Amino acid sequence: MKKLLYLLLILTFFASCKPTSIIITSKSEAEKKGFYHTPEGTIIIKTERQNRAVSNVRPSKKEPEKETKKDLKSRLSTEEKSDDFDISNSDTSYLVAQLINAASENLGSNYKSGGISPEGYDCSGLMFATFRKFDIILPRSSNEMSRLGTVLNPDEIKKGDLIFFRTNRRKIINHVGMVIEVLPDEIKFIHSATSSGVIISSTKEPYYSKTFAQANRIYSTL
């Protein structure tokens, strides 16, 4: 009888330690969840046995020309109040969608202290490199990034906002990611973790719920 009770206690312990959220570590996983989208110009061919991605195939119909970085920057400056760039819960702006997609391109990349390339990123390096693709230059450290824009209340956080943590048991912010989904009781964000590289994590994970510091919206500073 004692052995049976002991076994039940062990099973209960492991069940309670089960993660509440699955960490996403690859682009294929992110695409299934809707966080990442295959770049235009890639055609997906589905067969009974496998799915194959064939790149650089010209579509039969003429596609509209892509907006260049220069065009995007011009639109940001001339159409600042346009609904196209309004960050809302019901719709993701063009810029935010592109930022999330650009960051997700690096899912699976290694962690590298000081890194700002696909060969390896640190947390602030991933944000720095992602925003730089759109001619938005951020400071190089997470602590400096946390001083940009507006610090948000928890109910104001939206996709594209930067989310910050204190993971070193000190008052100084030392980790940053980008919000990619906001749920009633959970925030999912992409970041570069020292142990796993570029992944998507959740504030439901005890480690991040305990170390969460703040979230900032930086767009008003552009």
C-alpha positions as CSV (number, residue, x, y, z in Angstrom):
1,M,0.0,0.0,0.0
2,K,2.8,2.4,0.9
3,K,4.5,1.6,-2.5
4,L,1.3,2.4,-4.3
5,L,0.9,5.7,-2.6
6,Y,4.6,6.6,-3.3
7,L,4.1,5.8,-7.0
8,L,1.0,8.0,-7.1
9,L,2.9,10.9,-5.5
10,I,5.7,10.6,-8.1
11,L,3.2,10.6,-11.0
12,T,1.4,13.6,-9.6
13,F,4.7,15.5,-9.3
14,F,5.7,14.9,-12.9
15,A,2.3,15.8,-14.1
16,S,2.4,19.2,-12.3
17,C,5.8,20.0,-13.8
18,K,4.6,19.5,-17.4
19,P,5.3,22.7,-19.4
20,T,2.2,24.9,-20.1
21,S,3.5,26.0,-23.5
22,I,5.4,24.4,-26.3
23,I,8.6,26.2,-27.2
24,I,8.9,26.8,-31.0
25,T,12.4,26.3,-32.4
26,S,12.0,26.1,-36.2
27,K,10.4,28.0,-39.1
28,S,8.2,25.0,-40.0
29,E,6.7,25.0,-36.5
30,A,6.2,28.7,-36.5
31,E,4.5,28.5,-39.9
32,K,2.1,26.0,-38.6
33,K,1.2,28.3,-35.7
34,G,0.8,31.3,-38.1
35,F,3.8,33.3,-36.8
36,Y,5.9,32.9,-39.9
37,H,5.0,33.0,-43.6
38,T,7.0,31.6,-46.5
39,P,8.4,34.5,-48.5
40,E,6.6,35.3,-51.8
41,G,7.9,33.6,-54.8
42,T,8.1,30.2,-53.1
43,I,5.6,27.6,-54.3
44,I,4.6,24.7,-52.1
45,I,4.0,21.5,-53.9
46,K,2.1,18.9,-51.9
47,T,2.2,15.2,-52.7
48,E,0.7,12.2,-51.0
49,R,4.0,11.3,-49.3
50,Q,5.7,14.6,-48.7
51,N,5.6,18.4,-49.0
52,R,8.3,20.0,-51.0
53,A,9.2,23.7,-51.2
54,V,10.5,24.8,-54.6
55,S,12.1,28.3,-54.5
56,N,12.7,30.8,-57.2
57,V,9.8,29.6,-59.4
58,R,8.1,32.3,-61.4
59,P,4.4,32.4,-60.9
60,S,2.2,32.0,-64.0
61,K,0.5,35.3,-63.2
62,K,2.3,38.5,-62.8
63,E,2.6,39.4,-59.1
64,P,2.5,42.9,-57.8
65,E,5.9,44.5,-57.2
66,K,7.2,44.2,-53.7
67,E,7.6,47.3,-51.6
68,T,11.2,48.1,-51.1
69,K,12.8,49.3,-47.9
70,K,13.0,52.8,-49.4
71,D,9.3,52.8,-50.2
72,L,8.5,51.5,-46.7
73,K,10.5,54.2,-45.1
74,S,8.8,56.8,-47.3
75,R,5.4,55.6,-46.4
76,L,6.2,55.6,-42.7
77,S,7.2,59.3,-42.9
78,T,4.4,60.5,-45.3
79,E,1.6,58.3,-44.0
80,E,2.4,58.3,-40.3
81,K,-1.3,58.5,-39.4
82,S,-2.5,55.9,-41.9
83,D,-4.6,53.0,-40.7
84,D,-2.1,50.7,-42.6
85,F,0.4,51.3,-39.8
86,D,-1.9,51.5,-36.9
87,I,-1.1,48.8,-34.3
88,S,-4.3,47.3,-33.0
89,N,-5.5,44.1,-31.5
90,S,-7.8,43.3,-34.4
91,D,-5.2,43.8,-37.2
92,T,-1.5,43.6,-37.5
93,S,0.1,46.5,-39.3
94,Y,2.2,45.9,-42.4
95,L,5.4,46.9,-40.6
96,V,4.7,44.7,-37.6
97,A,4.0,41.7,-39.8
98,Q,7.2,42.2,-41.7
99,L,9.2,42.6,-38.4
100,I,7.8,39.4,-37.0
101,N,8.5,37.5,-40.2
102,A,12.0,38.9,-40.5
103,A,12.8,37.8,-36.9
104,S,11.2,34.4,-37.5
105,E,13.6,33.8,-40.5
106,N,16.2,33.2,-37.8
107,L,14.4,30.5,-35.8
108,G,17.0,27.8,-35.0
109,S,20.0,30.1,-35.2
110,N,22.6,29.7,-32.5
111,Y,23.1,32.0,-29.6
112,K,26.3,34.1,-29.8
113,S,27.3,36.8,-27.4
114,G,27.6,40.0,-29.4
115,G,26.2,38.3,-32.5
116,I,24.1,40.2,-35.1
117,S,24.0,37.7,-38.0
118,P,22.5,34.3,-38.8
119,E,25.7,32.7,-37.6
120,G,24.6,33.6,-34.1
121,Y,22.6,36.3,-32.2
122,D,22.4,37.5,-28.6
123,C,19.0,38.7,-27.5
124,S,19.5,42.4,-28.3
125,G,21.5,41.5,-31.5
126,L,18.4,39.7,-32.9
127,M,16.3,42.8,-32.3
128,F,19.0,45.1,-33.6
129,A,19.4,43.1,-36.8
130,T,15.7,42.6,-37.4
131,F,14.8,46.3,-37.1
132,R,17.9,47.3,-39.1
133,K,16.4,45.5,-42.1
134,F,13.8,48.2,-42.2
135,D,16.2,51.1,-41.6
136,I,15.2,51.3,-38.0
137,I,18.4,51.6,-35.8
138,L,18.0,50.5,-32.2
139,P,20.6,50.8,-29.5
140,R,22.8,47.7,-29.1
141,S,21.9,46.6,-25.6
142,S,18.6,45.4,-24.1
143,N,18.9,47.9,-21.2
144,E,19.2,50.8,-23.6
145,M,16.3,49.5,-25.8
146,S,14.2,49.5,-22.6
147,R,14.5,53.3,-22.5
148,L,12.9,53.8,-25.9
149,G,9.3,54.7,-26.6
150,T,6.5,54.1,-24.1
151,V,6.4,51.6,-21.2
152,L,3.1,49.8,-21.5
153,N,0.6,48.5,-19.0
154,P,0.0,44.7,-19.3
155,D,-3.4,45.2,-21.1
156,E,-1.8,47.5,-23.7
157,I,0.8,45.1,-25.0
158,K,0.4,44.2,-28.7
159,K,2.3,42.4,-31.5
160,G,5.6,44.0,-32.4
161,D,6.2,45.5,-29.0
162,L,9.5,44.8,-27.3
163,I,9.3,42.7,-24.1
164,F,12.0,42.9,-21.5
165,F,13.2,40.7,-18.6
166,R,15.6,40.8,-15.7
167,T,17.1,37.3,-15.7
168,N,20.2,38.1,-13.6
169,R,18.5,38.7,-10.3
170,R,19.4,42.4,-10.5
171,K,17.5,45.5,-11.2
172,I,19.1,46.0,-14.6
173,I,17.2,44.8,-17.6
174,N,19.3,42.3,-19.5
175,H,17.0,40.4,-21.9
176,V,14.7,41.4,-24.7
177,G,12.4,39.8,-27.2
178,M,9.6,40.8,-29.6
179,V,5.9,40.1,-28.9
180,I,4.4,37.9,-31.7
181,E,1.0,37.0,-30.1
182,V,-1.1,38.3,-27.2
183,L,-3.6,36.0,-25.5
184,P,-5.8,36.7,-22.5
185,D,-3.4,35.0,-20.1
186,E,-0.2,34.6,-22.2
187,I,2.2,36.5,-24.3
188,K,4.4,34.7,-26.9
189,F,7.6,36.3,-28.0
190,I,10.6,35.6,-30.2
191,H,14.1,36.0,-28.7
192,S,17.6,34.5,-28.6
193,A,18.1,32.4,-25.5
194,T,21.6,31.6,-24.2
195,S,20.7,27.9,-24.0
196,S,18.6,27.4,-27.1
197,G,19.3,30.1,-29.6
198,V,16.5,31.8,-31.5
199,I,13.1,30.4,-30.3
200,I,9.6,31.4,-29.5
201,S,8.8,31.3,-25.8
202,S,5.8,32.2,-23.5
203,T,5.2,34.2,-20.4
204,K,3.4,31.1,-19.1
205,E,6.8,29.5,-18.6
206,P,7.7,30.1,-14.9
207,Y,11.2,31.4,-15.7
208,Y,9.8,34.2,-17.8
209,S,6.7,35.0,-15.7
210,K,9.1,35.5,-12.7
211,T,11.6,37.6,-14.6
212,F,9.3,39.8,-16.7
213,A,10.1,43.5,-16.3
214,Q,8.2,45.6,-18.9
215,A,7.1,46.0,-22.5
216,N,7.7,49.0,-24.7
217,R,6.3,50.4,-27.9
218,I,9.0,52.2,-29.8
219,Y,7.1,53.2,-32.9
220,S,6.3,56.7,-31.6
221,T,10.0,57.4,-31.6
222,L,10.5,56.7,-35.4
